[in-house]
Every structure is written in structure tokens, then in C-alpha cells.
Amino acid sequence: MTNSIVLLLFFLTFLEHGLFFQRVSSLGINYGQVGDNLPPPNKVLQLLSSLNINKTRIYDTNPQVLTSFANSNIELFVTVENEMLPSLVDPQKALQWVTSRMKPYFPATKIGGIAVGNELYTDDDSSLIGYLVPAMTSIHAALVQTGLDKYIQVSTPSSLSVLQESYPPSAGCFRPQVAGVMTQLLSFLRSTKSPFWINAYPYFAYKDSPTKIPLDYVLYNPNPGMVDPYTKYHYDNMLYAQVDAVIFAMARLGFKDIEVGVSETGWPSKGDGDEIGATVANAAVYNKNLLKRQLHGEGTPLRPNMSLDVYLFALFNEDLKPGPTSERNYGLYQPDENMTYNVGLLSSSSTSSQSSTSTNSFMSITSSASTVCTNTGF
């Protein structure tokens, strides 16, 4: 056997087992720190660099992380904690926050975005949502004043609970309780050219209705998928359907030109007895199949020529997170930096246009449809 054949077989083995890594510009990962046994930030930086991941999201402005990631190729998406929003409505306090939390670290540390809060609207608590847009406005004004607005975007991640309907995607619309705030938010995002971020977990839909929702559909495995009866678009996975439902919801409020990104998505490798589908096998398949699509720069059926930015959840299992067992088992890695399972990145590349598309059916449906949702099921 010649050396060239040996090298070819070795390369193919890497591809088969997902061990060949390639940098993907549309892929990031969430670096949560709710644990008492996690590696220090400098070790995390080494791990991310070895994975060729160049974007990560943190849930605060931890100075140790910001300092450790200086002079690296990894861009940080930082977070203003929910409880800070009422005080940051004050422009002077927002300026103080930017001056003390951002300016000392930038540009040595790449900071590409600020998430103002996280999932401020939930079914249980929406008390802070009224502070959202005023706080975002004050923070953006502080970035302008300090000359950082050209480099750092301001947005906020929402959960899918902001939607009244999400199936079929063309029926997507916001809950009446948040429609007013969403209009203000979308106006801000349009004016600052910032994306709308959504935390989307097909796992939750499957867990709640495992007899109605095909597992292959939520895991991106080959499956018949579903066709939206109004747009006739074919969906072979739930995540893309959820994202397009958000796009339709925005369009119903008159906003058809705002990018949508996925700030969190993932699958737990372990759960309680009633958390159906929370297994290592399913988690590995979900994340591996998603990574394959990210390598090809895929867009959704509604915006096929616009690659979808996605942040995987999460880098580590976090042992201090409250809630069911699944909450502590989303990590690709254990705290000792051993893999929970191997997802890898297949070697493939694709350059996609960053321009969005608006089809005739999309324009027709959203321009004539009422903002009132129609109840439907999967």
C-alpha cells in the first residue's frame, strides 16, 4: 500500500468519526459557569481553540473570562444579568456599566455583542420585560458615546414562549401580552442593524409529545418532514421550522428585514424518568447533525441564502444548575474536559450569500394576515 493511499484512508477515517475540525463562522457555543468544578477560563480558551470554535457566549461579564480571552481569536457575546435591567434604564448608569465592564477589555478581547437579559418573558414571570428596550437603548447610547457601537451589537435572547403559535411556521405570531414590547424591540434592532436572538430547543417539544412528534424530525435525521400548507415550504427538521415561525411573527408586526439567530439550542444527555429522549445517543446525534448543517452554511426554507448563526448549548455540564436532571447535562464536555460524547465537525465548506430572500408567498401571507393566531397542532 503506497503512502498516498495510507494518507487517504487516514483522512477518510477522520471524516467518518467526525474528528476533523474546521472553523465555522456561523457556529458558537454557550459557556455557562453555574458549577463549582469547572476549569479556569484560560483552560477553557485552550479547549475552544482546539475545537476551532471562534465564538462563545457567556452569561455575565466575568472579568476573569474577559481577561483570559484577550488577544485570542475567540469573539465573546456577553450578558447583562436580568436583575440589572431596572438600574441600566438610567443613561448615566448604563454609561458607567459600559465604561467599567466593556471599555477596559476592548479591543484586546473581542466583544461582538451584548445580550441585555436572557429570556425576560417566560410563562411564569414577565415582570422585567418593561425595562428591556429602555435598558437596551441606554446601553447602545453608551456604546455610541464611547465609540464602541461600530463593533458591539446590542440585542436580547428570547425563549419560544414569546410565540402564541409556531406551527405551521407561516402561522407564527407573538403572544398578545408581548406584542407591544416586541414592536419596540424590533424597531430598536432594525435601527441598530442587530439580530433577533431566539433560544430554541426542539427537545422540549419532543419531550412533551413523543408520540406525536417524530424523533428523526427533531434530530435532523432523514425523515419525510412536513410541508407548510400555506407557503408549501418543506421542513425536514423542527429547528428551522421554529426559526421561520419567528420570522413570520416579526413580519406580522411589519418587520421583514431583521436577521434571526439561535442563541441557544441543544439536547440533554441525561434526564429524570419523565424526561423522555434525554440520552447520550440522542444528544450526540442532535449536535452532530446540526454541526454538519452549519458546515454547509445552511439557511432555513424561508431564507435559504442566509446562513443561520447558532450557539450550541452548552460547552460543559454544570452541576449547580437548578431544576430537573437534564438542566445539568447539556454539556458537550464534562468539567474535567473529557467529552460527554463526540460530535466532531465534518470537513466541508460552503460559502453562502448573506442576503435574505423574501418570496411572493411570504410577502402575501404576512401582508394580509391578521396578528391573531389560529390554534393548530403538530
C-alpha positions in Angstrom: 0.0 0.0 0.0 1.5 3.3 -1.1 1.9 6.2 1.3 -0.7 8.3 -0.6 -3.3 5.5 -0.1 -2.5 5.3 3.6 -2.9 9.0 4.0 -6.2 8.9 2.1 -7.5 6.2 4.3 -6.4 8.1 7.4 -8.2 11.2 6.2 -11.4 9.3 5.4 -11.3 7.8 8.9 -11.2 11.3 10.4 -14.2 12.2 8.3 -16.1 9.1 9.3 -15.6 9.6 13.0 -16.1 13.4 13.0 -12.6 14.1 14.2 -11.5 16.5 11.6 -12.2 20.1 12.8 -12.8 23.1 10.6 -13.7 26.6 11.7 -17.3 27.5 11.1 -18.1 31.2 11.2 -21.8 30.7 11.9 -21.2 28.4 14.9 -20.7 29.4 18.5 -21.1 27.7 21.9 -22.5 28.8 25.2 -20.0 28.8 28.0 -22.1 28.6 31.2 -20.4 28.8 34.6 -23.0 27.5 37.0 -20.8 24.9 38.5 -18.2 24.5 41.3 -15.9 22.2 39.4 -15.3 23.9 36.0 -11.9 24.5 34.6 -10.5 28.0 34.8 -11.1 30.4 31.9 -7.5 30.0 30.4 -8.1 26.3 30.1 -11.5 26.9 28.5 -9.8 29.2 26.0 -7.4 26.4 25.1 -10.3 23.9 24.7 -12.3 26.2 22.4 -9.2 27.0 20.4 -8.5 23.3 19.9 -12.1 22.9 18.6 -11.7 25.7 16.1 -14.7 27.4 17.6 -14.3 31.2 17.4 -17.4 32.5 19.1 -18.7 31.9 22.6 -21.5 33.3 24.7 -21.2 33.9 28.5 -24.0 34.8 30.9 -22.3 37.7 32.6 -19.2 40.0 32.2 -16.9 37.8 34.3 -13.6 39.8 34.4 -11.6 36.6 34.6 -13.1 35.4 31.3 -12.7 38.8 29.6 -9.1 39.0 30.7 -8.2 35.4 29.8 -9.7 35.7 26.3 -7.6 38.8 25.4 -5.5 38.5 22.3 -7.3 35.3 21.2 -9.3 34.7 18.0 -12.5 34.0 20.0 -15.3 36.5 20.0 -17.4 36.9 23.1 -21.1 37.5 23.4 -21.6 38.9 26.9 -24.7 39.2 29.0 -26.3 41.9 31.3 -27.9 39.9 34.1 -31.7 40.2 34.3 -31.7 41.8 37.7 -29.5 44.7 36.4 -32.0 45.9 33.8 -34.0 48.3 36.0 -30.9 50.3 37.0 -29.5 50.4 33.5 -32.5 52.2 32.2 -30.7 55.3 33.6 -28.3 56.5 30.8 -25.7 57.5 33.4 -25.6 54.1 35.0 -25.6 52.4 31.5 -22.6 54.6 30.6 -20.9 53.6 33.9 -21.6 49.9 33.0 -20.1 50.2 29.6 -17.1 52.2 30.9 -16.3 49.6 33.6 -17.4 46.4 32.0 -16.6 46.7 28.3 -14.1 49.5 27.6 -11.2 48.2 29.7 -11.1 44.9 27.8 -11.9 46.0 24.3 -10.3 45.7 21.7 -7.8 43.2 23.1 -10.7 41.0 24.0 -13.1 40.6 21.0 -16.5 41.5 22.2 -19.1 41.3 19.4 -22.3 41.5 21.2 -24.2 42.3 24.4 -27.2 40.3 25.4 -29.4 42.5 27.5 -31.0 40.0 29.8 -32.0 36.4 28.9 -35.5 35.1 28.3 -37.1 38.0 30.0 -40.6 36.8 29.0 -41.5 33.3 30.4 -44.8 31.8 31.3 -44.0 32.3 35.0 -42.5 35.7 35.2 -42.6 38.7 32.9 -42.0 41.4 35.5 -38.8 42.7 33.9 -39.8 42.9 30.3 -40.9 46.5 30.6 -37.4 47.5 31.3 -35.9 45.7 28.3 -36.0 48.2 25.5 -35.2 51.3 27.6 -32.2 49.5 29.1 -31.0 48.4 25.6 -31.4 52.0 24.3 -29.3 53.3 27.2 -26.6 50.7 26.7 -26.5 51.4 23.0 -26.3 55.1 23.6 -23.4 54.5 26.0 -21.6 52.4 23.3 -22.1 55.3 20.9 -20.7 57.8 23.4 -17.6 55.6 24.0 -17.1 54.8 20.3 -17.8 51.1 20.6 -21.2 50.9 18.8 -19.4 50.1 15.5 -18.1 46.9 17.0 -20.6 45.7 19.6 -24.2 44.9 18.8 -27.0 45.0 21.4 -29.8 42.5 21.5 -31.6 40.1 23.8 -32.3 36.3 23.6 -36.0 35.3 23.9 -37.4 31.9 24.5 -40.0 30.4 22.2 -42.7 31.2 24.8 -42.9 34.7 23.2 -44.8 33.0 20.4 -48.5 32.3 20.5 -48.3 30.0 17.6 -45.3 28.3 15.8 -47.0 25.6 13.7 -47.1 25.7 10.8 -44.3 28.2 10.5 -46.4 30.6 8.4 -48.8 30.9 11.4 -46.1 32.2 13.7 -47.1 35.2 15.7 -46.3 36.7 19.1 -48.4 36.5 22.2 -50.7 39.5 22.6 -49.0 40.1 26.0 -45.7 40.9 24.4 -46.7 42.3 21.1 -46.2 45.9 22.2 -42.7 45.2 23.7 -41.8 43.2 20.6 -42.7 46.1 18.3 -40.4 48.4 20.4 -37.6 45.7 20.4 -37.8 45.1 16.7 -37.8 48.9 16.0 -34.6 49.1 18.0 -33.0 46.1 16.3 -33.8 47.5 12.9 -32.4 50.9 13.7 -29.1 49.4 15.1 -28.9 46.6 12.5 -28.8 43.9 15.2 -30.2 40.4 15.1 -33.2 38.9 16.9 -32.0 36.0 19.0 -34.1 33.1 20.0 -33.4 30.2 22.4 -34.9 27.2 20.5 -35.0 23.6 21.9 -36.8 21.0 19.7 -36.1 18.7 22.6 -38.8 20.3 24.7 -41.4 19.8 22.0 -40.4 16.2 21.6 -40.4 15.5 25.4 -43.9 16.9 25.8 -45.3 15.0 22.8 -43.1 12.0 22.0 -46.0 10.0 20.4 -46.9 12.9 18.0 -43.6 14.4 17.0 -41.2 12.1 15.1 -37.8 11.7 16.8 -36.0 11.8 13.4 -37.6 15.2 12.7 -36.2 16.8 15.8 -32.8 15.1 15.4 -32.2 16.2 11.8 -32.2 12.6 10.7 -33.6 11.6 7.3 -37.4 11.8 7.5 -40.4 12.8 5.4 -40.6 16.1 7.3 -43.6 18.4 6.9 -44.9 20.9 4.3 -46.3 24.2 5.4 -49.8 24.2 3.8 -49.6 27.9 3.0 -46.1 28.5 1.8 -45.5 25.0 0.5 -42.0 25.0 2.0 -40.7 21.7 3.1 -39.2 21.3 6.5 -37.0 18.3 7.4 -36.2 19.5 11.0 -38.0 21.3 13.7 -35.3 23.9 14.5 -35.6 25.5 11.0 -39.4 25.5 11.4 -39.2 27.3 14.7 -36.8 29.9 13.3 -39.1 30.6 10.4 -42.1 30.9 12.7 -40.2 33.7 14.5 -39.5 35.4 11.1 -43.2 35.2 10.3 -44.1 36.6 13.7 -41.8 39.6 13.1 -43.3 40.1 9.7 -46.8 40.2 11.1 -45.7 43.2 13.1 -44.2 44.8 10.0 -40.6 43.8 10.3 -39.4 41.6 7.4 -35.8 42.6 7.2 -34.3 41.6 10.6 -31.8 38.7 10.9 -32.8 35.9 13.3 -30.1 33.8 15.1 -30.3 30.9 17.5 -28.7 32.0 20.8 -29.2 28.6 22.4 -30.1 25.1 21.2 -29.0 21.7 22.4 -30.1 18.3 23.7 -29.5 16.9 27.2 -27.5 13.6 27.6 -29.3 12.7 30.8 -32.6 13.3 32.4 -35.2 12.3 35.0 -37.6 9.4 34.4 -40.2 11.6 32.8 -37.7 13.4 30.5 -38.2 11.3 27.5 -35.4 11.3 24.9 -32.7 12.7 27.2 -30.0 10.3 26.3 -26.3 10.4 25.3 -27.2 8.8 21.9 -29.8 11.4 21.1 -27.7 14.3 22.3 -24.8 13.2 20.1 -27.0 12.8 17.0 -28.7 16.2 17.5 -25.5 18.1 17.9 -23.5 16.2 15.2 -26.3 16.6 12.6 -26.6 20.3 13.4 -22.9 20.8 13.1 -22.9 19.2 9.7 -25.5 21.7 8.6 -23.6 24.6 10.0 -20.5 23.5 8.0 -22.6 23.9 4.8 -23.8 27.3 5.8 -27.4 26.3 5.6 -30.3 28.7 5.8 -33.9 28.0 6.6 -36.5 27.3 3.9 -37.8 30.8 4.2 -34.2 32.3 4.0 -32.2 29.7 2.2 -29.4 32.0 1.1 -28.8 33.4 4.6 -26.7 31.2 6.8 -28.2 30.7 10.3 -26.0 31.8 13.2 -26.3 29.2 16.0 -24.8 28.9 19.5 -24.8 25.4 20.9 -25.8 24.8 24.5 -23.6 24.1 26.1 -19.8 23.6 26.5 -19.9 22.0 29.9 -22.3 20.1 32.2 -23.0 22.5 35.0 -23.6 20.8 38.4 -25.1 23.7 40.3 -27.9 24.5 37.8 -31.3 24.1 39.5 -34.3 22.2 38.0 -34.6 18.7 36.6 -31.6 16.5 35.9 -31.5 17.5 32.2 -30.6 21.1 33.2 -27.2 19.9 34.4 -26.5 17.7 31.4 -26.4 19.7 28.2 -22.6 19.9 28.0 -20.5 18.5 25.2 -17.8 18.2 27.9 -17.6 17.1 31.5 -16.0 19.6 33.9 -12.7 17.6 33.7 -12.7 18.4 29.9 -13.5 14.8 28.9 -16.1 14.6 26.2 -19.6 13.6 27.2 -19.9 12.3 23.6 -18.0 13.0 20.4 -19.8 15.3 17.9 -16.8 16.4 15.9 -17.0 18.6 12.8 -17.0 17.0 9.3 -14.6 18.6 6.9 -16.8 20.5 4.4 -17.1 24.1 3.5 -19.7 26.2 1.7 -19.9 29.9 1.2 -23.3 31.3 1.3 -24.7 34.7 0.5 -25.6 36.9 3.4 -28.6 38.4 1.6 -32.0 37.3 2.8 -34.8 36.3 0.4 -38.5 37.3 0.5 -40.7 35.1 -1.6 -44.0 36.1 -3.0 -45.9 33.7 -0.8 -44.1 35.2 2.3 -45.0 38.7 1.3 -48.6 37.8 0.5 -49.2 35.9 3.7 -47.6 38.4 6.1 -49.1 41.5 4.5 -52.7 40.2 4.6 -52.7 38.1 7.7 -54.1 39.2 11.0 -51.9 39.3 14.0 -54.4 37.0 15.7 -53.2 33.4 15.7 -55.1 30.3 14.8 -54.8 27.3 17.1 -53.1 24.4 15.3 -51.2 21.3 16.4 -48.3 19.2 15.0 
